[in-house]
Amino acid sequence: MPLPPSIQAPASVGQVVLADKIDAVEEQFTVNEVVERSGWGYYQQKMLLVTGIISFATAAEVWLVGIILKSIKCEWDLSSSQESLVTAILFLFYSIGSLTCGYFADKYGRWVVLVITIFITGISGVAFAFAPNYYFFLIFRSFAGFAMGGNYAICMVYSQEMMSAAERAKTMFVMEAFVVGGFLYPCLVALVVMDMENGWRIQAFITAMPLVVAGVLGLFFLDESLRFLVINGKVEEALKIVDKIYKENDLKPFKGSLTVILERKGTIADVWAAPHTFEYIQLTIHWMCDNYLFFGVFLLGPNMLSDDYCGMVSFFNATMVDDTGCDVFTNAGYWCFAVIAVAVFPGNILSMLCDWIGRRASFTGIILVGLVSTIFMFVCLTSWVTITALIVCVVCYTAVTAIAWIYTLELYATYTRGTATGVHNAIGKLGAALGTYLTTYLYGYGVEYALLSFVVVQSINSIVALFPKRETKGAVLQDARSKASV
């Protein structure tokens, strides 16, 4: 390791050079050069595996609520509004957690906030399996939602900051594939345990176990974000990670000086800062609409397949009335959840379109296809048309959500990326809270009312998508305000 670097220019906002005094004349290298030249090696593969497991565990915890909702309603005799709050409370606190933890990640570091929130999610997930009543259940879900809002958003930021421009969309696809696995996991567990006594509690406990594993892996196998260290002037730590990356990737490390961008911490005001304010507002609307639809359809889809809407009940016997007179899911119902979860995977594949035709064109095109499918799902021509439209909607909603993540990470500079991602994810989860609440509430009056809300929201999303946006395909991640334009 070279001698401690010295600062060759004043440590103010802007660019400074931190050199290691080995030679009189040295090559300078930036964080982007480190990342781009490190390519796709063992270090990135290890990081992607761990962050993927974290995403898997978080997704399983989110998907759990829909699976156990009917059992909870039956056990505690919940009203329609109480049942709606079970789903909405998670996303409400998810929103708060995303906003708060995104700011903390920009201030204190990605890694430390990520690990803490994973363990909080795991502890809360285990605790709510033992909830004695409805109100304790809401409290535990609130803690879990807050922590999940932090760890999922930060996990996405963290994983993408160490990926080259060529690999960014591909690694996002892998991350989303882990999410699909997380959705499937509680569905498969439900097939085994939900018929048991206290089945939903056993289900909740088992579903929380991957979070414990993820926390341990994050604690021991992840480092702090290199970009975070660099913009905060923590050069010795940054150089150690540079050496580690190149050693683990079996590459010859750079020798010379490290060019660093020192920046103030990002604020919420920076999320909609000039000169791209209108574009950022568009992105915010997309996040809210996408999450309303994404989580709303996951909650409504299995119920649609078990309802008599458009003759669906003749295809699926997904619910039954048990000995206590409660309406509960059968094994076929849990398979319906699994089918909806599997439909996410083609959406991830479709999101790869943004690497071929660009973020902007793929984003707009998929949203418009989603609008057409949403309308077909609503009008109920035949059972098979409705089922097909439902699957296409899941695919489109998934693809748009994945591209929104990529787009957001590429539009913002490192100094505010955590805050900006946290804010947009927070607003998105407010959309999810509203979507799951209204979907559950309107479903009580009829499937068509819930579907009508989807048509309205997707229409708004489509109108906003028609406005122009910058193209970020192939762009390196920005590190400073002075390099904020793509």
QUIZI-V899701 format. One record per helix or strand of 2 or more residues. SS is the DSSP state (helix for helix, strand for strand). FROM is the first residue (numbers start at 0). TO is the last residue. Records with the same first field share a line. If there is no record, write none. Layout:
BEGIN
SS->FROM-TO / FROM-TO
END
This chain:
BEGIN
strand->5-6 / 13-18 / 27-28 / 256-261 / 318-320 / 326-328
helix->30-37 / 41-75 / 79-107 / 109-127 / 133-160 / 167-192 / 198-220 / 225-230 / 234-247 / 267-271 / 276-305 / 308-313 / 330-354 / 358-378 / 382-410 / 413-442 / 446-464 / 480-482
END
